[in-house]
Each structure stands twice: as C-alpha cells, then as structure tokens.
C-alpha cells in the first residue's frame, strides 16, 4: 500500500491527502471497507482519473471492481448488467453475440445475482461516475446501492463520484446512513504548474517551458480555472510561442520579446479558442500560415486576422437585427422604405423603380450614401424596418427598448435628440459597411439586397 501511495503521489501532484484517505478506506484485501464512499469536488480536479488509476493498481485482475459511467448507462438495466459483467470478468464480443453475463432488469434481480455470484470473503467495488444522475433513476435506487453490502450479505462497497455536494445529493426519504466523503478541492497555482510541466515536449528545456506555463496561467487564470482547458491552451499556444526562436527572431533568453510577439495569439486564444468559436484543427491550420516574419495585414486567414476580426460582434439575435435596421434606416432614403420593406408589393412596380434607381445612382456615383455618411432617423422608422425584416414573430419576452438602449450604451447607435425627450427620438448608426455585412452573415440576412447603393 505504501508503494502504491508513492506511485500515485508522483502521478497526481497536490493530491497527497486524498490518496492517503482513499487508501486507508480501501485497506488491504482482507480488511472490511465502508459500504459507501462519496468522492466529490469541482470538475477537472482529478477525481475520476485518480480513482480509475487507484483501482487499476489496487485490483490488478480487474475482477473485483466495476467502473460505471452514468452517462453511458442511462438506465438501471445497463448499470446492473455492466457491473455484473465486470465482476465476472465477462466481455461482450462477437463470439457471444455481444450478450451480457446475465439478464438483469431490476434492482431485485441485481441484489439476487450479487448474492449468488460473489463468493464470501472477497471484497468487490462498484465505482459510479457522474453519480448525481442516479437521483433520476427511481426513488430507491440510490438508497439501495448505498446499502448494497447489507442487502446482499457480501463485502461490496459502492464508490460514488460527483460534482454535487452531498447536501444536494442525499435521498429525500432517507433510508441509509451518510457515506464517507472525500473532497477534491481546486488546484493551487504551484500544483497546476507541477501538472502542466509534465506536458513539456522532450526536446524542449523544462525551465523554459515552465516559464511559459507560468505566463499562460497568469493570463488566463481569471477566466479559466479548469485544468483541462489550461492544458489545451498550453498545447495550442506553445508552438507559436517558440516559433520566433526557430525563425531567428529572438532567443529563449529574451522572454519579454517572445511574449510580445505571441501576444496576438493570446488574444485570439481568449476570444476564439477558449470560447470554442474555432476548433482545434482550424486553429492549427490557420496558425501555421501566420508567422512573425509576415506582415499581419498580408497573411490571408492568419491567426492575426482571427484575433482582430469581429465575427459579427457578441450581440443577441434580435439585437443584431435592430442594428441592421438602424443601418438601413441611416443609409436608405425614407421614401424607398415601401419599395424595400413593404410586404405584398407589386413586382412589376418594384422592378421599374429599381431600374430607375440604378440608372440615377450607379456604383461609384457622387451621390452614394456610403460616401456621405449616416443620416439621422426616427426610432419609429427603425422599428418598422425591424419588424419587416425579422422572419419570425418577435417573442413577447423580448424587450426591444432595452436592446435599443444597449446599442446606445455600446455607442453602436448615437442618440442625437434631447435626453429628456420621450417621443420623436432620432439616432444614427455608427458601424461600418464591413461590420454590418459580417453581422448580417451571422444571422443569414442579405443586406446588400436592401441597401439603396447596391440595389
């Protein structure tokens, strides 16, 4: 047990207390174990990984423990049958037509099979991950599993792993004593660095990689406390961080210069990669094109452009349509609103007006509204355009006035009328044509069909 504890401590830094507690609860094969052990804590704190590794070393044969994921076993039958398969060392395959060791449909059958199949004097464990889902599998399932050793008369311990605390996990009707709890807290900074430095590439200096990991932690620690996310960011950003070294733009000793050269990638990672707006494969594909030797403005589809691109602004769905309506109201003459936005208009009349308009103001003419800038418009006109271009009826829960106020606060709209005026409010739109086209593409709206200059 001492050797196993030392092995696990080396594999999982910062989990010395949890390892000692779990090993003391499991004990030697001949020692009794608690009927139920409850392992809980936030996500990405090593609960599942440590527990799986512990039982793989503790039970080398694999026939004395069963690891069950409640997401995969979405009903009680799968839960029971996979547990019995693991205890009996039975593996469904083509030879046995992917059948189970026994057919177990309900809790009573599971208790009976456990009593019949497990011999006396041997310790068995049932490890259930994502155990909070058991609360929705029936009123008596969780209570019966916690008392499985008592109901079967066998030395069976149930280990529950969950992100939920026991106060929200406890069965309402009672029926079982509280389990022995093992808490996994968040990692501290030195523990996170000890874990991340294990991902250092073999050919890279470990001290240099540790300095980079420390910088990544300081940049993203306010928004990211998940260890898995930090490991993902380190794996994606480190190749770009050391790229200037191989391009002879800087040396490993010039860490501030390397950090400055990699700063656009940090921005892109926080805006795109961490929020999953771009996949890992897309990041790798586009980042290989970008280079510190290249001018960011000349690198097509580079990571620099990904960092600087707006991607339609981070606005709600209806707020984007309001901004599109404001742009149309600012750059279209009011006399043409009926032509562009009235529903059920005469097609022949529309084609005639459209031809005259194109003849009077061809592209590049001196009267183009895009060259003259945005004009003032009334809020009522913007709302009329908004309700015309939105395909589906606006939900009653959507407060359009609050969204207009948000656009004014963000300075995407400029309010030109007096502040104490309640009616006849006039505004103008402050976004560019490229930005409004990007926003329109994000909501699948063809704005060029409704713009006076491009009709």
Secondary structure, DSSP 8 states (H G I E B T S, - for coil): -HHHHHHHHHHSTT-HHHHHHHHHHH--TTS---SEEEEEESTTSSHHHHHHHHHHHH-TTSSSEEEEETTTS-SHHHHHHHHHHHHTT----TTTTT--SS---SHHHHHHHHHHHS-TT--EEEEEESGGGGGGS-TTHHHHHHTHHHHH-S-EEEEEEESS-GGGTS-TT--S---EEEEE----HHHHHHHHGGG--TTS-HHHHHHHHHHHHHHHTTT---HHHHHHHHHHHHHHHHHHHHTTS--TT-HHHHHHHHHHHHHHIIIIITTTSS-HHHHHHHHTT--TTS-TTTSTT-HHHHHH--TT-S--HHHHHHHHHHHHHHHS-GGGHHHHH-TT--HHHHHHHHHHHHHHS-TT-TT-HHHH----EEHHHHHHHHHHH-SS---TT--HHHHHHHHHHTTSEEE-S-TT--SS-EEEE---HHHHHHHHHHTT--GGGG-TTT-
